Amino acid sequence: MAEKKTVRIVLGVTGSIAAFRAADLASAMGKEGWEVHAVLTADGARFLPALTLAALTHRPVHTSLWEEGEGGRMSHLDLAQTADVVVVAPASADFLARTAHGFAGDVLGAVFLATRAPLVIAPAMNSNMWIHPATQENVKLLSSRGVIWAGPAEGRLACGAEGPGRLAPTTAILGVVKKVLQKGKPK
Ligand SMILES: Cc1cc2nc3c(=O)[nH]c(=O)nc-3n(C[C@H](O)[C@H](O)[C@H](O)COP(=O)(O)O)c2cc1C
């Protein structure tokens, strides 16, 4: 009988106040039996320590393009090539702007450009930031390139406002990733 292949997820975490919820998401992904390879932006690390993600995923967290890959390999390309799905949760407005325009100046941006795996983005930001035409143009651009969205949800935001921009619940993000996995990685 063929051995069941382990699902490999790259989980990108950016600088949103909702970043602490990525710890719960990483843990839930681990419970699914998925291998989670976390990538944390520099500002993401201001909200969630790499140590927390490393402890929950049982592996080192990628924080720099300049880290030495195993056997001299380029970690961002390894991550890109071996991922079954790349998930960014929470995704900041700035991350959406950068990736919509192909910026690859950090590990997450480089993985995003180099991978051919399905891309799932769970945005989290203040409502005005979310509905701003600049953000919505970036969303449109990314959608036209096949990005799959998980949320955002509506409700009370960290800033006290009510509206769209809340990070989708962990179960909802997991649900989107499971659907994507059922469809499989494009050849
Ligand atoms: C307290 C605080 C909370 C923030 N929360 C958010 C947020 O929820 N969503 C967002 O898009 N930006 C938020 N920002 C702004 C981002 O951290 C900032 O745009 C940052 O450059 C994003 O970097 P990154 O995308 O490389 O992680 C917040 C900033 C601060 C100081």
PDBQT file of the ligand as one rigid body, heavy atoms in Angstrom, charges set to zero:
ROOT
HETATM    1  C1  LIG A 201      -0.187  47.965  17.585  1.00  0.00    +0.000 C 
HETATM    2  C2  LIG A 201      -0.201  47.753  16.103  1.00  0.00    +0.000 A 
HETATM    3  C3  LIG A 201      -1.135  46.918  15.541  1.00  0.00    +0.000 A 
HETATM    4  C4  LIG A 201      -1.175  46.726  14.147  1.00  0.00    +0.000 A 
HETATM    5  N1  LIG A 201      -2.115  45.893  13.635  1.00  0.00    +0.000 NA
HETATM    6  C5  LIG A 201      -2.199  45.765  12.287  1.00  0.00    +0.000 A 
HETATM    7  C6  LIG A 201      -3.195  44.929  11.727  1.00  0.00    +0.000 A 
HETATM    8  O1  LIG A 201      -3.984  44.272  12.412  1.00  0.00    +0.000 OA
HETATM    9  N2  LIG A 201      -3.238  44.818  10.378  1.00  0.00    +0.000 N 
HETATM   10  C7  LIG A 201      -2.386  45.503   9.554  1.00  0.00    +0.000 A 
HETATM   11  O2  LIG A 201      -2.492  45.379   8.339  1.00  0.00    +0.000 OA
HETATM   12  N3  LIG A 201      -1.409  46.289  10.082  1.00  0.00    +0.000 NA
HETATM   13  C8  LIG A 201      -1.294  46.422  11.409  1.00  0.00    +0.000 A 
HETATM   14  N4  LIG A 201      -0.305  47.207  11.940  1.00  0.00    +0.000 N 
HETATM   15  C9  LIG A 201       0.672  47.840  11.037  1.00  0.00    +0.000 C 
HETATM   16  C10 LIG A 201       1.703  46.805  10.565  1.00  0.00    +0.000 C 
HETATM   17  O3  LIG A 201       2.354  46.221  11.682  1.00  0.00    +0.000 OA
HETATM   18  C11 LIG A 201       2.730  47.456   9.646  1.00  0.00    +0.000 C 
HETATM   19  O4  LIG A 201       2.096  47.864   8.456  1.00  0.00    +0.000 OA
HETATM   20  C12 LIG A 201       3.883  46.523   9.335  1.00  0.00    +0.000 C 
HETATM   21  O5  LIG A 201       4.814  47.212   8.551  1.00  0.00    +0.000 OA
HETATM   22  C13 LIG A 201       3.473  45.226   8.647  1.00  0.00    +0.000 C 
HETATM   23  O6  LIG A 201       4.648  44.501   8.387  1.00  0.00    +0.000 OA
HETATM   24  P1  LIG A 201       4.676  43.051   7.765  1.00  0.00    +0.000 P 
HETATM   25  O7  LIG A 201       3.589  42.980   6.729  1.00  0.00    +0.000 OA
HETATM   26  O8  LIG A 201       6.028  42.954   7.139  1.00  0.00    +0.000 OA
HETATM   27  O9  LIG A 201       4.554  42.065   8.829  1.00  0.00    +0.000 OA
HETATM   28  C14 LIG A 201      -0.247  47.398  13.333  1.00  0.00    +0.000 A 
HETATM   29  C15 LIG A 201       0.719  48.213  13.904  1.00  0.00    +0.000 A 
HETATM   30  C16 LIG A 201       0.739  48.399  15.272  1.00  0.00    +0.000 A 
HETATM   31  C17 LIG A 201       1.800  49.299  15.852  1.00  0.00    +0.000 C 
ENDROOT
TORSDOF 0
